[in-house]
Structure formats: structure tokens, C-alpha cells
Amino acid sequence: MQNAHTSKMKFDYEIARFIGYLSIRPHLDKAAATKGMHDLIKFQWDKEQPHHTYKPITTDEFKVMREKFKL
């Protein structure tokens, strides 16, 4: 669930980056206009490598989570 939430959040920020890039591009000088949106608008996850490994949960842990969050 955490990975799905993180992926959704990153996707939303990528859309915002794209819109922001399209908004500022006409106002850039020639040197900056040749750069891509990943060069101009950087996010933390663009440069970091995933360092966490998540262990799979057991069936019992999954049942507890389902009851807790009423899924």
C-alpha cells in the first residue's frame, strides 16, 4: 500500500513538473531553453537510489491491517 501511495504521489508531482516546465519555457533564455524539464525542475527522487527494502507481510499481518483500516 505504501509503494502504491508513493507511486501515485510521484506521478502527480511529475504532472506538476510538466505543467510548470511548459509555463516557464517561453520565458527562458536560449541556454536554459535547451535543457529538459528534468534538468530545470529537480525532485529528490531523481537523484536518489532506493535504499529501503521492504519485507513481505504475513497473512496474519495482512488480516490485522484489513481489520484496522476496514478494507
Biopython code that builds the backbone (N, CA, C, O; Angstrom):
import numpy as np
from Bio.PDB.StructureBuilder import StructureBuilder

atoms = [
    (1, "MET", "N", (0.821, -1.186, 0.000)),
    (1, "MET", "CA", (0.000, 0.000, 0.000)),
    (1, "MET", "C", (0.872, 1.259, 0.000)),
    (1, "MET", "O", (0.550, 2.254, -0.649)),
    (2, "GLN", "N", (1.963, 1.195, 0.730)),
    (2, "GLN", "CA", (2.850, 2.351, 0.797)),
    (2, "GLN", "C", (3.495, 2.613, -0.562)),
    (2, "GLN", "O", (3.606, 3.764, -0.984)),
    (3, "ASN", "N", (3.915, 1.567, -1.238)),
    (3, "ASN", "CA", (4.534, 1.739, -2.561)),
    (3, "ASN", "C", (3.536, 2.322, -3.557)),
    (3, "ASN", "O", (3.900, 3.159, -4.384)),
    (4, "ALA", "N", (2.277, 1.881, -3.481)),
    (4, "ALA", "CA", (1.248, 2.405, -4.384)),
    (4, "ALA", "C", (1.005, 3.877, -4.112)),
    (4, "ALA", "O", (0.862, 4.665, -5.047)),
    (5, "HIS", "N", (0.956, 4.259, -2.838)),
    (5, "HIS", "CA", (0.748, 5.669, -2.480)),
    (5, "HIS", "C", (1.922, 6.522, -2.953)),
    (5, "HIS", "O", (1.724, 7.615, -3.483)),
    (6, "THR", "N", (3.134, 6.029, -2.763)),
    (6, "THR", "CA", (4.327, 6.770, -3.187)),
    (6, "THR", "C", (4.352, 6.925, -4.708)),
    (6, "THR", "O", (4.695, 7.992, -5.216)),
    (7, "SER", "N", (3.995, 5.876, -5.427)),
    (7, "SER", "CA", (3.956, 5.945, -6.894)),
    (7, "SER", "C", (2.921, 6.962, -7.365)),
    (7, "SER", "O", (3.177, 7.716, -8.304)),
    (8, "LYS", "N", (1.766, 6.988, -6.726)),
    (8, "LYS", "CA", (0.713, 7.953, -7.081)),
    (8, "LYS", "C", (1.186, 9.371, -6.808)),
    (8, "LYS", "O", (0.960, 10.269, -7.619)),
    (9, "MET", "N", (1.841, 9.579, -5.673)),
    (9, "MET", "CA", (2.345, 10.900, -5.324)),
    (9, "MET", "C", (3.382, 11.364, -6.348)),
    (9, "MET", "O", (3.339, 12.509, -6.799)),
    (10, "LYS", "N", (4.307, 10.484, -6.715)),
    (10, "LYS", "CA", (5.331, 10.834, -7.702)),
    (10, "LYS", "C", (4.704, 11.148, -9.054)),
    (10, "LYS", "O", (5.136, 12.075, -9.739)),
    (11, "PHE", "N", (3.695, 10.387, -9.440)),
    (11, "PHE", "CA", (3.007, 10.629, -10.710)),
    (11, "PHE", "C", (2.365, 12.013, -10.713)),
    (11, "PHE", "O", (2.463, 12.741, -11.700)),
    (12, "ASP", "N", (1.708, 12.379, -9.610)),
    (12, "ASP", "CA", (1.092, 13.697, -9.501)),
    (12, "ASP", "C", (2.138, 14.808, -9.584)),
    (12, "ASP", "O", (1.905, 15.831, -10.227)),
    (13, "TYR", "N", (3.285, 14.615, -8.939)),
    (13, "TYR", "CA", (4.348, 15.611, -8.996)),
    (13, "TYR", "C", (4.966, 15.689, -10.389)),
    (13, "TYR", "O", (5.380, 16.767, -10.817)),
    (14, "GLU", "N", (5.034, 14.574, -11.097)),
    (14, "GLU", "CA", (5.551, 14.600, -12.472)),
    (14, "GLU", "C", (4.628, 15.416, -13.371)),
    (14, "GLU", "O", (5.100, 16.137, -14.250)),
    (15, "ILE", "N", (3.331, 15.311, -13.162)),
    (15, "ILE", "CA", (2.380, 16.130, -13.928)),
    (15, "ILE", "C", (2.598, 17.599, -13.607)),
    (15, "ILE", "O", (2.610, 18.441, -14.505)),
    (16, "ALA", "N", (2.771, 17.910, -12.317)),
    (16, "ALA", "CA", (3.012, 19.299, -11.918)),
    (16, "ALA", "C", (4.318, 19.812, -12.519)),
    (16, "ALA", "O", (4.392, 20.969, -12.935)),
    (17, "ARG", "N", (5.345, 18.968, -12.569)),
    (17, "ARG", "CA", (6.621, 19.374, -13.161)),
    (17, "ARG", "C", (6.439, 19.697, -14.641)),
    (17, "ARG", "O", (6.975, 20.687, -15.138)),
    (18, "PHE", "N", (5.683, 18.860, -15.336)),
    (18, "PHE", "CA", (5.454, 19.066, -16.762)),
    (18, "PHE", "C", (4.715, 20.385, -17.004)),
    (18, "PHE", "O", (5.089, 21.156, -17.887)),
    (19, "ILE", "N", (3.674, 20.639, -16.225)),
    (19, "ILE", "CA", (2.912, 21.878, -16.380)),
    (19, "ILE", "C", (3.796, 23.087, -16.047)),
    (19, "ILE", "O", (3.770, 24.101, -16.745)),
    (20, "GLY", "N", (4.570, 22.962, -14.979)),
    (20, "GLY", "CA", (5.480, 24.049, -14.611)),
    (20, "GLY", "C", (6.504, 24.320, -15.694)),
    (20, "GLY", "O", (6.796, 25.474, -16.007)),
    (21, "TYR", "N", (7.047, 23.262, -16.262)),
    (21, "TYR", "CA", (8.040, 23.411, -17.331)),
    (21, "TYR", "C", (7.434, 24.109, -18.544)),
    (21, "TYR", "O", (8.049, 25.008, -19.118)),
    (22, "LEU", "N", (6.232, 23.696, -18.934)),
    (22, "LEU", "CA", (5.578, 24.336, -20.076)),
    (22, "LEU", "C", (5.260, 25.800, -19.789)),
    (22, "LEU", "O", (5.242, 26.625, -20.702)),
    (23, "SER", "N", (5.010, 26.119, -18.526)),
    (23, "SER", "CA", (4.698, 27.507, -18.156)),
    (23, "SER", "C", (5.933, 28.410, -18.210)),
    (23, "SER", "O", (5.837, 29.564, -18.629)),
    (24, "ILE", "N", (7.091, 27.895, -17.789)),
    (24, "ILE", "CA", (8.283, 28.748, -17.736)),
    (24, "ILE", "C", (9.103, 28.715, -19.015)),
    (24, "ILE", "O", (9.928, 29.603, -19.230)),
    (25, "ARG", "N", (8.905, 27.734, -19.860)),
    (25, "ARG", "CA", (9.750, 27.575, -21.046)),
    (25, "ARG", "C", (9.770, 28.800, -21.962)),
    (25, "ARG", "O", (10.847, 29.167, -22.432)),
    (26, "PRO", "N", (8.642, 29.448, -22.240)),
    (26, "PRO", "CA", (8.711, 30.625, -23.128)),
    (26, "PRO", "C", (9.522, 31.786, -22.542)),
    (26, "PRO", "O", (9.943, 32.677, -23.281)),
    (27, "HIS", "N", (9.739, 31.784, -21.239)),
    (27, "HIS", "CA", (10.429, 32.897, -20.589)),
    (27, "HIS", "C", (11.912, 32.618, -20.340)),
    (27, "HIS", "O", (12.601, 33.449, -19.747)),
    (28, "LEU", "N", (12.405, 31.481, -20.777)),
    (28, "LEU", "CA", (13.798, 31.114, -20.541)),
    (28, "LEU", "C", (14.707, 31.714, -21.604)),
    (28, "LEU", "O", (14.282, 31.964, -22.732)),
    (29, "ASP", "N", (15.960, 31.943, -21.232)),
    (29, "ASP", "CA", (16.931, 32.383, -22.225)),
    (29, "ASP", "C", (17.342, 31.184, -23.076)),
    (29, "ASP", "O", (16.945, 30.053, -22.795)),
    (30, "LYS", "N", (18.129, 31.430, -24.106)),
    (30, "LYS", "CA", (18.467, 30.355, -25.046)),
    (30, "LYS", "C", (19.241, 29.218, -24.389)),
    (30, "LYS", "O", (19.040, 28.054, -24.738)),
    (31, "ALA", "N", (20.115, 29.534, -23.453)),
    (31, "ALA", "CA", (20.910, 28.487, -22.795)),
    (31, "ALA", "C", (20.025, 27.569, -21.962)),
    (31, "ALA", "O", (20.204, 26.351, -21.981)),
    (32, "ALA", "N", (19.081, 28.136, -21.240)),
    (32, "ALA", "CA", (18.202, 27.319, -20.398)),
    (32, "ALA", "C", (17.117, 26.623, -21.216)),
    (32, "ALA", "O", (16.619, 25.570, -20.817)),
    (33, "ALA", "N", (16.751, 27.204, -22.353)),
    (33, "ALA", "CA", (15.686, 26.625, -23.170)),
    (33, "ALA", "C", (16.092, 25.292, -23.783)),
    (33, "ALA", "O", (15.233, 24.490, -24.151)),
    (34, "THR", "N", (17.395, 25.049, -23.894)),
    (34, "THR", "CA", (17.832, 23.786, -24.471)),
    (34, "THR", "C", (17.832, 22.652, -23.453)),
    (34, "THR", "O", (17.971, 21.485, -23.822)),
    (35, "LYS", "N", (17.677, 22.987, -22.179)),
    (35, "LYS", "CA", (17.658, 21.963, -21.132)),
    (35, "LYS", "C", (16.271, 21.349, -21.030)),
    (35, "LYS", "O", (15.268, 21.989, -21.345)),
    (36, "GLY", "N", (16.231, 20.123, -20.594)),
    (36, "GLY", "CA", (14.966, 19.442, -20.419)),
    (36, "GLY", "C", (14.343, 19.761, -19.071)),
    (36, "GLY", "O", (14.955, 20.407, -18.222)),
    (37, "MET", "N", (13.112, 19.294, -18.892)),
    (37, "MET", "CA", (12.418, 19.625, -17.656)),
    (37, "MET", "C", (13.044, 18.940, -16.443)),
    (37, "MET", "O", (12.932, 19.455, -15.330)),
    (38, "HIS", "N", (13.693, 17.806, -16.625)),
    (38, "HIS", "CA", (14.355, 17.130, -15.511)),
    (38, "HIS", "C", (15.622, 17.865, -15.080)),
    (38, "HIS", "O", (16.075, 17.715, -13.945)),
    (39, "ASP", "N", (16.187, 18.652, -15.979)),
    (39, "ASP", "CA", (17.365, 19.448, -15.636)),
    (39, "ASP", "C", (16.982, 20.734, -14.907)),
    (39, "ASP", "O", (17.710, 21.191, -14.027)),
    (40, "LEU", "N", (15.843, 21.314, -15.271)),
    (40, "LEU", "CA", (15.434, 22.585, -14.678)),
    (40, "LEU", "C", (14.677, 22.415, -13.365)),
    (40, "LEU", "O", (14.877, 23.184, -12.425)),
    (41, "ILE", "N", (13.814, 21.414, -13.304)),
    (41, "ILE", "CA", (12.997, 21.188, -12.113)),
    (41, "ILE", "C", (13.360, 19.819, -11.568)),
    (41, "ILE", "O", (12.963, 18.793, -12.120)),
    (42, "LYS", "N", (14.104, 19.811, -10.500)),
    (42, "LYS", "CA", (14.602, 18.551, -9.943)),
    (42, "LYS", "C", (13.810, 18.170, -8.696)),
    (42, "LYS", "O", (13.417, 19.021, -7.898)),
    (43, "PHE", "N", (13.592, 16.887, -8.557)),
    (43, "PHE", "CA", (12.981, 16.332, -7.358)),
    (43, "PHE", "C", (14.000, 15.449, -6.667)),
    (43, "PHE", "O", (14.977, 15.008, -7.272)),
    (44, "GLN", "N", (13.762, 15.204, -5.411)),
    (44, "GLN", "CA", (14.704, 14.417, -4.619)),
    (44, "GLN", "C", (14.856, 13.001, -5.181)),
    (44, "GLN", "O", (15.959, 12.454, -5.183)),
    (45, "TRP", "N", (13.782, 12.416, -5.649)),
    (45, "TRP", "CA", (13.860, 11.031, -6.123)),
    (45, "TRP", "C", (14.542, 10.916, -7.486)),
    (45, "TRP", "O", (14.825, 9.802, -7.925)),
    (46, "ASP", "N", (14.811, 12.018, -8.160)),
    (46, "ASP", "CA", (15.544, 11.956, -9.418)),
    (46, "ASP", "C", (16.993, 11.544, -9.213)),
    (46, "ASP", "O", (17.585, 10.908, -10.085)),
    (47, "LYS", "N", (17.567, 11.897, -8.074)),
    (47, "LYS", "CA", (18.979, 11.607, -7.858)),
    (47, "LYS", "C", (19.220, 10.500, -6.840)),
    (47, "LYS", "O", (20.320, 9.949, -6.789)),
    (48, "GLU", "N", (18.248, 10.170, -6.050)),
    (48, "GLU", "CA", (18.489, 9.166, -5.013)),
    (48, "GLU", "C", (18.127, 7.761, -5.496)),
    (48, "GLU", "O", (17.201, 7.572, -6.285)),
    (49, "GLN", "N", (18.849, 6.834, -5.024)),
    (49, "GLN", "CA", (18.589, 5.434, -5.310)),
    (49, "GLN", "C", (17.774, 4.846, -4.162)),
    (49, "GLN", "O", (18.011, 5.182, -3.002)),
    (50, "PRO", "N", (16.834, 3.990, -4.466)),
    (50, "PRO", "CA", (16.073, 3.396, -3.368)),
    (50, "PRO", "C", (16.993, 2.602, -2.442)),
    (50, "PRO", "O", (17.767, 1.760, -2.895)),
    (51, "HIS", "N", (16.902, 2.873, -1.166)),
    (51, "HIS", "CA", (17.775, 2.202, -0.216)),
    (51, "HIS", "C", (16.996, 1.355, 0.776)),
    (51, "HIS", "O", (17.586, 0.682, 1.621)),
    (52, "HIS", "N", (15.683, 1.385, 0.676)),
    (52, "HIS", "CA", (14.880, 0.581, 1.582)),
    (52, "HIS", "C", (14.398, -0.676, 0.863)),
    (52, "HIS", "O", (13.955, -0.631, -0.285)),
    (53, "THR", "N", (14.493, -1.752, 1.544)),
    (53, "THR", "CA", (13.888, -2.972, 1.039)),
    (53, "THR", "C", (12.799, -3.362, 2.033)),
    (53, "THR", "O", (13.020, -3.374, 3.244)),
    (54, "TYR", "N", (11.659, -3.669, 1.519)),
    (54, "TYR", "CA", (10.520, -3.990, 2.356)),
    (54, "TYR", "C", (10.293, -5.488, 2.343)),
    (54, "TYR", "O", (10.273, -6.123, 1.288)),
    (55, "LYS", "N", (10.123, -6.035, 3.527)),
    (55, "LYS", "CA", (9.866, -7.464, 3.600)),
    (55, "LYS", "C", (8.368, -7.697, 3.404)),
    (55, "LYS", "O", (7.549, -6.899, 3.861)),
    (56, "PRO", "N", (8.021, -8.755, 2.746)),
    (56, "PRO", "CA", (6.604, -9.055, 2.556)),
    (56, "PRO", "C", (5.936, -9.321, 3.908)),
    (56, "PRO", "O", (6.545, -9.886, 4.817)),
    (57, "ILE", "N", (4.684, -8.906, 4.019)),
    (57, "ILE", "CA", (3.981, -9.144, 5.270)),
    (57, "ILE", "C", (3.354, -10.540, 5.252)),
    (57, "ILE", "O", (3.103, -11.116, 4.194)),
    (58, "THR", "N", (3.116, -11.053, 6.433)),
    (58, "THR", "CA", (2.495, -12.372, 6.552)),
    (58, "THR", "C", (0.992, -12.235, 6.378)),
    (58, "THR", "O", (0.451, -11.130, 6.408)),
    (59, "THR", "N", (0.338, -13.343, 6.198)),
    (59, "THR", "CA", (-1.110, -13.360, 6.053)),
    (59, "THR", "C", (-1.782, -12.812, 7.309)),
    (59, "THR", "O", (-2.769, -12.082, 7.222)),
    (60, "ASP", "N", (-1.247, -13.164, 8.469)),
    (60, "ASP", "CA", (-1.824, -12.669, 9.722)),
    (60, "ASP", "C", (-1.694, -11.152, 9.823)),
    (60, "ASP", "O", (-2.635, -10.478, 10.244)),
    (61, "GLU", "N", (-0.541, -10.610, 9.441)),
    (61, "GLU", "CA", (-0.356, -9.164, 9.470)),
    (61, "GLU", "C", (-1.313, -8.469, 8.501)),
    (61, "GLU", "O", (-1.825, -7.387, 8.787)),
    (62, "PHE", "N", (-1.545, -9.102, 7.358)),
    (62, "PHE", "CA", (-2.465, -8.543, 6.371)),
    (62, "PHE", "C", (-3.888, -8.506, 6.915)),
    (62, "PHE", "O", (-4.610, -7.528, 6.722)),
    (63, "LYS", "N", (-4.284, -9.577, 7.596)),
    (63, "LYS", "CA", (-5.632, -9.620, 8.182)),
    (63, "LYS", "C", (-5.804, -8.541, 9.237)),
    (63, "LYS", "O", (-6.855, -7.906, 9.317)),
    (64, "VAL", "N", (-4.770, -8.332, 10.049)),
    (64, "VAL", "CA", (-4.832, -7.288, 11.077)),
    (64, "VAL", "C", (-4.975, -5.914, 10.423)),
    (64, "VAL", "O", (-5.746, -5.077, 10.892)),
    (65, "MET", "N", (-4.235, -5.686, 9.348)),
    (65, "MET", "CA", (-4.327, -4.412, 8.644)),
    (65, "MET", "C", (-5.706, -4.211, 8.031)),
    (65, "MET", "O", (-6.242, -3.104, 8.077)),
    (66, "ARG", "N", (-6.283, -5.248, 7.464)),
    (66, "ARG", "CA", (-7.613, -5.154, 6.877)),
    (66, "ARG", "C", (-8.644, -4.801, 7.921)),
    (66, "ARG", "O", (-9.529, -3.980, 7.676)),
    (67, "GLU", "N", (-8.536, -5.421, 9.095)),
    (67, "GLU", "CA", (-9.480, -5.110, 10.166)),
    (67, "GLU", "C", (-9.268, -3.690, 10.673)),
    (67, "GLU", "O", (-10.236, -2.978, 10.939)),
    (68, "LYS", "N", (-8.032, -3.280, 10.807)),
    (68, "LYS", "CA", (-7.707, -1.949, 11.333)),
    (68, "LYS", "C", (-8.220, -0.841, 10.419)),
    (68, "LYS", "O", (-8.783, 0.149, 10.886)),
    (69, "PHE", "N", (-8.019, -1.014, 9.104)),
    (69, "PHE", "CA", (-8.404, 0.020, 8.154)),
    (69, "PHE", "C", (-9.756, -0.258, 7.505)),
    (69, "PHE", "O", (-10.180, 0.469, 6.606)),
    (70, "LYS", "N", (-10.427, -1.304, 7.959)),
    (70, "LYS", "CA", (-11.783, -1.648, 7.479)),
    (70, "LYS", "C", (-11.846, -1.781, 5.956)),
    (70, "LYS", "O", (-12.692, -1.181, 5.294)),
    (71, "LEU", "N", (-10.926, -2.583, 5.425)),
    (71, "LEU", "CA", (-10.884, -2.824, 3.978)),
    (71, "LEU", "C", (-11.635, -4.060, 3.610)),
    (71, "LEU", "O", (-11.703, -4.414, 2.434)),
]
sb = StructureBuilder()
sb.init_structure("model")
sb.init_model(0)
sb.init_chain("A")
sb.init_seg("    ")
for serial, (resi, resn, name, xyz) in enumerate(atoms, 1):
    if name == "N":
        sb.init_residue(resn, " ", resi, " ")
    sb.init_atom(name, np.array(xyz, "f"), 0.0, 1.0, " ", f" {name:<3s}", serial, name[0])
structure = sb.get_structure()
